[in-house]
Amino acid sequence: MNPIFVYAALSYLFGTALYRRFFHPLHKYPGPMLAAITDWYEAYYNIVKGGGLVAELERLHKLHGEIGPNTLHFNDRQAYHDIYTFGSTLVKDNGFYEGLNAHAPQACFSFCDPKAAKKRRGLLQPLFSRRGVMDLEYVIQKKVDRLIGILEKKYDSPDATVSMSVAYNALTTDIITSYCFAESANTLDTPNFAHPMLIGIQNTFKSLWLQRHFPFLVSLAISAPQHIILWLLPTFRGYVEMKAGYEHQVDRLIKDPGVLDTVEHETVFHHLLAPKNQQRPSRTSLVHEAFVLVAAGSDTVGSVCTIGTFYALRLPYIRKKLLDELESAWPDKDQPMSYSALEKLPYLTAFVKEPLRFSIGAIHPCPRVVGEDTPKIGGLKVPPGTIVEMSTLFLHMNPDIYPEPYTFNPERWLVNDPGQIILDLAPFSKGPRICLAWCELYLIFGNILRKLNLELLITENT
């Protein structure tokens, strides 16, 4: 190798490290030297430590805080609201989102241009508004009834056991596919809920840290012929089949939009294929949007249901209060109880909020880039171009707002004036209320707890 090239490369690395450590606008903020000079600090904790960056940030904040070459991480509730409040002057960090969503870069979640993201959200908003959810509540109830029927039929003996986390993921997947496309994946009907789509979604989540830092690997894998992908990466079968299914559906709708007139109810494609005052999204973008809606819409709600059910079964006094309230308001469990009626129950509402606080959809901090007009963040005037971020974990586990934050306690929400504690509940980040998720949670918890007599299986790891 040419010694001049080696010398130049080493000089560049040394000079970059020197600048970042002693002359960069953020050099005055304390933190580990490696974090200050290289992004590989984050990659090490995400990949080698299996997503352990947030745990490391928690440790560092107890000491002094942490920064990367151009990143400032906060542990301050005001900073969180300053960074993520809807309509702020900060924009998504392109590098982070290109990597995290390398498998679906043309979905709205990946858009770093605020105008483009706002337009796409505007197309989807009617279906996910409160009115849209109320119109399609029966779709959710139908799937909840299906799960209850399966549990009553196949797991009715004292010795029968079921992984409710898997069952909930199957339920929420069937809900989101039915709701968005009027075509259910029917994962609930697969023995042991082992549908390839569920496996594909889970494998996608498992690979997020790798693709976050090496997005080109995902791009190469996706661009390869299908048989090559399955030969090299057999665990991608669920993803490949899921992607092929949405490609087929999109192609059919593009070829004959009249098909939408024959479906049971309004879908996302009714809005995406005929947008008002803007160009229709590309075929690839439609497929990517479908994939992200299903993956995000199933995993987040499924996790909340798993956590809530665990604590309801583990803490008898919580379960008793829930049952007393449900039985009083819902004397005939064979008759349906609506979402609007369930959300009026005080203790059930408090109970729903507590697993939402525990189950943080995106625990990894979501970076934003400071703009020229960005005001102070957490009281600090941060230089434009700086990447700022804060994990929702630090907001939800703030002992000043939530005393004994790691204790599951629905009673914390039963106050006359919830004030700050409700403002600091951001399980789906800041922004518009996710009406579909709230409706799902009320219907799932209400029906499961009222109609089934579940017991917690105690193991050594419980």
C-alpha positions, 0 to 999 in steps of 0.5 A, a space after each residue: 500500500 502506498 505509504 503516502 496514502 496511509 500517512 494521509 489517512 492517519 493524519 485525517 483521522 487524527 486531525 478529525 479526532 483532535 478537532 472533535 475533542 477540543 475544538 468542536 462546538 460541542 466539545 465543552 459538554 462532558 462525556 466519554 472521549 470515544 463518544 466524542 470522536 466517533 459514531 462507532 461508540 453508538 454502533 458498539 452498544 447497539 450491535 455488540 451489546 444488543 441495543 444497549 445504548 439506552 442503558 449506557 446513556 442512563 449510566 452516563 447521565 448519572 455521571 455527566 451526560 454523553 455526546 457523539 461527534 455531533 450529537 447531544 443527548 438530553 435527560 430533561 423533560 423540557 428538552 424532550 418536549 422542545 425536541 419532539 413537539 409537533 411542528 418544531 423547527 427541528 427535522 429528522 436526522 437523515 442518516 439515522 432514518 435511512 439506516 433504520 428504515 433501509 428495508 422501506 425507505 419510501 414510507 412516511 416514517 422515513 421522510 426527513 423532509 417535513 413537507 413531504 411527511 406532512 403531505 403523506 400523513 395528511 393522506 393517511 389521517 382520515 382513516 386513523 382519526 377518531 371518526 375513522 376509528 369509530 366507523 371501523 370499530 367493528 373490524 377490531 372487535 371481530 378480531 378480538 372475538 376471534 382470539 377469545 374464541 380460539 383461547 376458549 376452544 384450544 386452551 380451556 383445560 387447566 394444563 393448557 398454556 399459551 404465550 400471550 405475547 405471541 397471541 397478542 402479536 397475531 391479534 394486532 397483526 390481523 387487526 392492522 391488516 384488516 383495518 388498513 387493507 380490508 384483507 386480513 393476514 389471518 395469523 390467528 388461524 395458524 397453529 400456535 400463531 406461528 405465521 410466517 408474517 409474524 416471524 418475518 416482522 420479528 426478524 426485521 426488528 432483530 436486524 434493525 441495529 445492523 441495518 441502522 449502521 450498515 444500511 447498504 447490506 439491507 439494500 443489497 439483500 433486497 435488490 438480490 433475486 428472491 431465491 438468492 435472498 432465501 438461500 443466503 438468509 432463510 429467516 427473511 422468508 416472512 419478509 419476502 412473502 409479506 413484501 410479495 403480497 403487498 406488491 401483488 395487491 398494489 399492482 392489482 389496484 394500480 391496474 384496476 382501481 375499481 377493485 376498491 369499490 368492492 372491498 368491505 370498508 375504506 382502506 389506506 389505498 382509498 386515500 393513497 391511490 387518489 390523493 387530492 392536489 398531489 401526485 400519487 405515491 409510486 408503486 414502491 412507496 405504496 408497498 413500503 407504506 403498507 409494510 411499515 404500517 403493519 410492522 409498527 401497528 402490530 408490535 407496539 400495541 402487542 407489547 402494551 397488551 403483553 405488559 398489561 396482562 402480565 401485571 394484571 395477573 401478577 398483582 391480584 388487587 389490580 385484577 380485582 379492581 378491573 373486574 369489579 369495574 367491568 362487571 358493574 358496567 358490563 353485567 352481560 359479557 355476552 353483549 358487546 361493550 363499545 370503545 366509547 363506553 369502555 373509555 369512560 371507565 376510570 380504573 380501566 383507563 388508568 390501567 391502560 395508561 400504565 402499560 403504555 408508560 412501561 412499553 415504550 415503542 421506540 426506546 432508542 432516541 430518535 435524533 433531530 437536527 437543530 435548525 437556524 430558527 430552533 429556540 433553546 432546547 432544555 434551556 440551552 442554545 444549541 448550534 444549528 446543525 447539531 443532532 439532538 435527541 432524548 429517549 422516551 425512557 427518560 421521560 416515562 421513568 422520570 421520578 419527579 413526574 412519576 414517583 417510584 417509576 419502575 413500580 406498576 401502579 395504575 393508581 398514579 393516574 387516578 387524580 383529579 388533575 392529571 396535569 403533567 403526568 398526562 402531558 409526559 405520556 408519549 408512548 408513540 412520541 409527540 404528535 397527533 393522537 394515535 386513535 387506533 391504538 387507544 381503541 385497540 387497547 380498550 377493546 382488547 383489555 376490556 374483553 380479555 379481562 371480562 371474558 377470560 379467566 387467565 392465570 399466570 404461569 410462574 417460572 424461574 424467570 418470571 
